[in-house]
Structure formats: C-alpha cells, structure tokens
C-alpha cells in the first residue's frame, strides 16, 4: 500500500500477503481534558474469541507475552490525544485469525469525544488506512474495526459497532474472564 485511503463502516481493504508489521492508532479530540479514551486490542482465534485472557491488550496489560502486540502509550496535548499499538504479525501463531481494535472511555460517554479516528499504518510503507468513527452517543466502549487473515492475506475492516456499555462487557463478549466484582 503506497497511498492513504479513508474507509467507511463495513468497508474492507486488503493489506496484502507480504505484510509483516503494522502500527494501529487512534487520534481524538475532546472539549474537556477530563474525558479520556483508551485503545484496546483483542487477539482472536478462529472462533472470534480470545484464546486466553492474555490475548487482551490494554492499559492494564500493555503487551502480549511474545510481544506480538505492544501498547506504545498515550500522548495528550491541548485536548488532542493519540494512542498506538505496534503489531508484529510474524509472531502470531497459526491459530490467530485476527485482531479486533476497540476504544473505551474512562466512564464518560464516547459521544463526548468530538473527533475520533482509527488509523492502520503498514510497516514499511508510506500509505495508511483511516476510519472516522461517527454517531457515538452514550456507549462507553465501541469496536472501531478489525484486522484479519483470510487465505494468508491480511485485511482491514472498519466496523463502527456501538451499543456496548463498557470495557468489561465488551471483554466478556470476546471470551475474556472477568471477576464478578469488575462487572458491576
């Protein structure tokens, strides 16, 4: 990929057979510094569930044991923030079907975010795929998209799925075991 391409919800784009590494990031603006969101990744098996709790990467678990997915941190300045994950596809086991990328808030509704963009940058390469998340309202977590392998070709799909109340509910939906106390 050698160009920038903007996606719409539901659209998928081939990233090719030769893709080995990429960076995926979010960029957002908020009217208040009190609002913050976090980038989350779920590494999924062929049944679209995590293989274990270790397949969830987020602020409290910033990388997988094999370093295939590493949370690079968050940077905020004057109401604009960015957060990034590095992904080494060569380190994925054969039973990894894909990666779901989501965001969650610190408790504020995602509709409080004035702009939210998801970006996938293949490495090396000069191009990128972007998706502007729109229509977020009262939910506190949302799926932005997914990276998945089909016939040894990596694809990116913009999802824009809403309707999840929070990170714990989303994690359980992907097969992560959450303590009962953390679900309330």
Long-range contacts (C-beta under 8 A, 24 or more apart in sequence): 1-122, 1-125, 1-127, 1-128, 1-129, 2-125, 2-126, 2-127, 3-126, 3-127, 4-127, 4-128, 4-129, 4-130, 5-127, 5-128, 5-129, 5-130, 6-129, 6-130, 6-131, 6-132, 7-129, 7-130, 7-131, 7-145, 7-156, 7-158, 8-131, 8-158, 9-131, 9-158, 9-159, 9-160, 10-157, 10-158, 10-159, 10-160, 11-157, 11-158, 12-155, 12-156, 12-157, 12-158, 13-129, 13-155, 13-156, 13-157, 14-153, 14-154, 14-155, 15-120, 15-122, 15-129, 15-147, 15-153, 15-154, 15-155, 15-156, 16-122, 16-153, 16-154, 17-152, 17-153, 17-154, 19-89, 19-122, 19-154, 20-88, 20-89, 20-90, 20-123, 21-86, 21-87, 21-88, 21-89, 21-90, 21-122, 21-123, 22-86, 22-87, 22-89, 22-120, 22-121, 22-122, 22-123, 22-147, 23-72, 23-84, 23-85, 23-86, 23-87, 23-120, 23-121, 23-123, 24-84, 24-85, 24-87, 24-101, 24-118, 24-119, 24-120, 24-121, 24-147, 25-82, 25-83, 25-84, 25-85, 25-118, 25-119, 25-121, 26-82, 26-83, 26-103, 26-116, 26-117, 26-118, 26-119, 26-144, 27-80, 27-81, 27-82, 27-115, 27-116, 27-117, 27-119, 28-80, 28-81, 28-82, 28-113, 28-114, 28-115, 28-116, 28-117, 29-79, 29-80, 29-81, 29-113, 29-114, 29-115, 30-79, 30-81, 30-112, 30-113, 30-114, 31-79, 31-112, 31-114, 32-79, 32-112, 33-76, 33-79, 34-108, 35-105, 35-106, 35-108, 35-112, 35-113, 36-74, 36-76, 36-81, 36-105, 36-106, 36-108, 37-81, 37-83, 37-103, 37-104, 37-105, 37-106, 37-110, 37-113, 37-116, 38-74, 38-83, 38-103, 38-104, 38-105, 38-106, 38-167, 39-71, 39-74, 39-83, 39-84, 39-85, 39-101, 39-102, 39-103, 40-101, 40-102, 40-103, 40-104, 40-141, 40-167, 40-170, 41-69, 41-85, 41-87, 41-99, 41-100, 41-101, 41-102, 42-99, 42-100, 42-102, 42-171, 42-174, 42-176, 43-68, 43-69, 43-92, 43-96, 43-98, 43-99, 44-96, 44-97, 44-98, 44-99, 44-100, 44-174, 45-95, 45-96, 45-97, 46-95, 46-97, 48-97, 48-174, 49-174, 49-175, 50-174, 50-175, 50-176, 51-95, 51-96, 53-176, 53-177, 55-176, 56-171, 56-174, 56-176, 57-85, 58-104, 58-167, 66-91, 67-91, 68-92, 69-99, 87-147, 89-154, 96-149, 97-148, 97-149, 98-146, 98-147, 98-148, 98-149, 99-146, 99-147, 99-148, 100-143, 100-145, 100-146, 100-159, 100-174, 101-143, 101-144, 101-145, 101-146, 101-147, 102-141, 102-142, 102-143, 102-144, 102-170, 103-133, 103-141, 103-142, 103-144, 104-140, 104-141, 104-166, 104-167, 104-170, 105-140, 105-141, 107-140, 108-140, 109-136, 109-137, 109-138, 109-139, 109-140, 110-136, 110-137, 110-139, 110-140, 110-141, 110-142, 110-162, 111-136, 111-137, 111-138, 111-139, 116-144, 118-144, 118-145, 118-158, 120-145, 120-147, 120-156, 129-156, 131-158, 131-160, 133-160, 134-160, 135-160, 135-162, 136-162, 137-162, 139-163, 139-164, 139-165, 140-164, 140-165, 140-166, 140-167, 141-165, 141-166, 141-167, 141-169, 141-170, 143-170
